[in-house]
Amino acid sequence: MQVFVDKKGRNWTVVINVAAVQRVKAMLDVDLMDALGGKLIKKLSAESGLLCNILYVLCEKEAIERAVTDRKFGAALVGKCSVDAYCAFMAELVNFFPEGEKKKETENRRDGESEKEEENQKGACTLCTPEDLWGLVWKHAGVLGVDPNNLTLRELCLMARERKKEDWTRTSSILAQNFNMNRNPKKEAGRSPDFYNPYADKEEKPKSEDNLKVDNKFAFELLKKLFVKPK
């Protein structure tokens, strides 16, 4: 949520979520999802009044309560106020989308995780077309079983990722238990749930003294030289 002030000193709140994006598209035929592809920025540069119209739609509820028409709203956005309004809009728009760069959840992805699925896990930052982004909205909403209208795309991606982490935590525990119950202890070592969990931290652990291999032959030769007197 971002706030800007017009020349009459009135505070306006800018909130961009799925419902707001749908409302702007329905009323102005402008898809805010075009921001990642760069088309929206070009439209804003070419049409001077477009930003004002978008902001009015986003702030329509407050405008109706204050009996402010779209013309009065636009007339109050001049000079520094228009710059502040633009900055508030862009900041809220940036917060709507997933972060541009995501750290990999793990470097040890299993074969079942395709590259496309991995992109979705990272927030679908490489997707730019509105169709792909809208598909992602409804896909995550279906997986989570929630109404996405009051959520941003960033929130949906984070929620879906954490949901999959939680699902894999339970699944990997079952897989590890099943393997450990049916393995041959003489031939195979036991496995932990992290072995199956693609989201688990798999940092290489330093070798402990218990894991070091001892050369018994060399050890006996050394002890013999130290404690056995030559004849």
N, C-alpha and C positions, 0 to 999 in steps of 0.2 A: 504494500500500500504506500503510495506517494502522495504528497500534498503540495499544491502550488497556490499562490495568491494572485488575484487579478488586481487591476488598478484601483478598484473600489475597496480593496482590503478584505475581500471575501475569500475564505479558504475553500478549495475544491479538492476532493479526494479522488485519486485515480486508482482503480482496482481492475486488473486484467486477469480474468480466469476464463475457463472454457465457456461459461455462459456469456461473458462480456464479448468474447471473440465472435460467438455466434450472433449476438445482437448487432455488432458492428457490421458483420457480413450481411445480415438480413436487411438492415436499414440503409446502408451505404454501398452495398455490393463491394466491400473492401475486405479482403481476407488478411487478417494480421499474421496468419501463418506464412505469408509471403516474405516476412522479414528476414528469414534465414536465407532465402534465395536472392535477396537484394532488391526485389521488385517494389516492395513497400517503400523503401527509402527513396527510390527514384520517383515514385508517385508523390511523395511528400515534398520533394524538391521541385517537381514540375507544377504541382497544384498548391497554390499558396493557402487556400481556404480549407484544404483537406484535413489538416491537423486539427483545426478548430472544430470541424464537423465531428471528427472522431472523438475528440475530448468531450464534446457536448453529449454524445451518445453514452460515453463512459460515465459522465457525471449527471446524466439525465434525471435520476431520482432526486438529487440535491437541487437541480435546477427547477424541477416541478414544485418542490416544497417551497422554494424561494420565489416562485412565479417569474423566473428569468427565461426569456425566450432565447432561441438560438442566436438571433441577431444581437440582443443585448449581451449575451455571453461572449460572442466574438468581438464586440466593440470594446469589451473590458480587457481583452488580451492584446495589449500593445506594448512596444518597447521591451523593457527588461521582463515584464510579466509574460510575454510570449516565449521568451527564451527559457524562463523558469518552467513554464508549462511544457515546453518541448523536452526539457531535461527530465522532468517528472514522468512524462509519457515513456521516454526511451528507457529510463531506469526500471520502470514497471514492466515494460516489454521484455527487457533482458532477463528479469527475474521470472518471467513466465516460462521461458525455454530452459531445457537442461543445460548444464554448464558445458562450455565449449570443449573442455579437455577433462577427461576422467582417468583416474588411475585404474589400472587393471585390477580386477578383484583378486585374481591369482594368475601366476604364470604357468600353472599346471592345469590347463583346461583339458577335460576329457574329450575323447573323440565324439561323444554325443553332442557336444556344444559346437554348433556350426558358426562360421564367421558372422553370418547375419544375426544369429541369436546373440552373439557376443556384442555386436554393435548395439542391440536393443538393451543389453545389460548395462552398457556404459552410458546410456541415456540417449541413444539414437542421434548423436551429435552430427553424424555425417548425412542424415536425411535432411533434404532441403525443400522438397516439393510439398505444397499444402496437403496433397492427397496422402502422402506418406505420413505426415504428422497427424492428420485427422485419423488415419487408420491406427496410429499408435495410441491416440487418445482412447478410442473405443476398445482397442485390444486390451490395454491395461485396465480400463474400467470393467471390462468383462471378466478379466482374471481376478480382480479384486472384489468384484460384486458391489461396486459403489456408484453413486451418481457423481459424474465428474464435473458438473456445472460450477461448483464452488471451489474447484481445485485448479491449479496451474498444471501445465504439462510437466514441469520439473517435479512437482509434488507427486504426480501420478507415476513418473519413472522411478522416483525414490521409493515409493510405497510398493510398487511391483517388484523392484529388486529385493527389498527386504522380505517381501512375501516369499519369493523364490528361495532366499537364503534360509528362511525358517522351514520351508518344505524340504529342502535338501538336508537340513540338520536331522529331521526325523527319518527321512529316507535312508540316509547314510548309516544311521544307527541300526536300522533294521537289516541293511545289507551286511554290515560288519558282524552283527550277531548271527545271522544266517551262515556266513562263511566260517566263523569261529566254531560254530556247533558242528559243522560237517567236515572240517578239515582233518587231515592226518597230522597230529602233533609231531610225529617223527620226521615228516617231510616238509611241512609248511609252518611258517611262523604265523602267529596271530596278527590280525589287522585291526586298526582302530577306525572309528567312523570317519576320521579326517582323510583316510586313504581314498574313500569314495566321494567325499564332499568337494565339488569343484570350487566352493567358496572358502574353504578352510585355508588357513595360513600354512604353507608348506615350506617354510624356511629351513634351509639345511642346518641341522643341529651339529655343533662341534663334537668331535669324537671324544668320548670319555675314556677313562682308563679301562673300564670294563670292556670297551669295544676294540681295544688295541690287541692285535695279534702278537702273541709271544712266540719267539723262536726257541722251542724247548731244547733243541740240540745245542744251540749257542749258549743258552743259560747253564746247562750242565757242564759244558766245557769250561765256562768261566768259573763256576763254583769249584770244579776240580782243580784248577790252577791256584785258586785262593786257599783252599782248605786241605788239599791232599798233597802231602810232601812227596816229592819224587824219590824213588828208590835209588 
